[in-house]
Each structure stands twice: as C-alpha cells, then as structure tokens.
C-alpha cells in the first residue's frame, strides 16, 4: 500500500466544505502532492449562525485538544488572513518537513 501525506480540512464558523478557503487549501495541498479530505459539520450551510455558535466553539476546542494530545500538527488560518492561505499552508508544510524550498 502506497502512503502519502494527508490533511483533514475542517471549516470554521459560518462556512462549509465547498467554500473558500477550504477549496483553496485543498488545491494548494494537491499542487504539493498532499492529499486532503474535507467534510461539513452537522448543520453548517443550513442553519443560522446564532443556533450553532456554541457548538462550533465546543467542536473547535475538542479538535484542538485531540490534536495536541496525539501530537498532530495543526494550522489555524484566521479569516483575516484569507488572502494569505497558500503562503501559510506552504510555510506550515515546510516547517513540518513535508515539502522543501
């Protein structure tokens, strides 16, 4: 069985797997030979933000805790860095040693 690096892409608040920046990140990863998978959290894209804000906060905390406990690197890209996504992903992958300069 061949193995390759893979990323799990989890969208943030008020987003879904079909919107930027998820698609932009997936494209940037693919150009570097890294597979990715994305999914929608329950209710995203279908309900108002006020109904899911607390659940989103809880899920984000669980994700971060799980990744930290299992020593899995995490890259969080804030919405205000939307235009820097590709550069941030490449920098992160270089820091992990998954791609070279």
HELIX and SHEET records of a PDB file:
HELIX    1   1 UNK A   22  UNK A   31  1                                  10    
HELIX    2   2 UNK A   49  UNK A   69  1                                  21    
HELIX    3   3 UNK A   79  UNK A   84  5                                   6    
HELIX    4   4 UNK A   85  UNK A   95  1                                  11    
SHEET    1   A 2 UNK A   6  UNK A  10  0                                        
SHEET    2   A 2 UNK A  35  UNK A  39  1                                        
END                                                                             
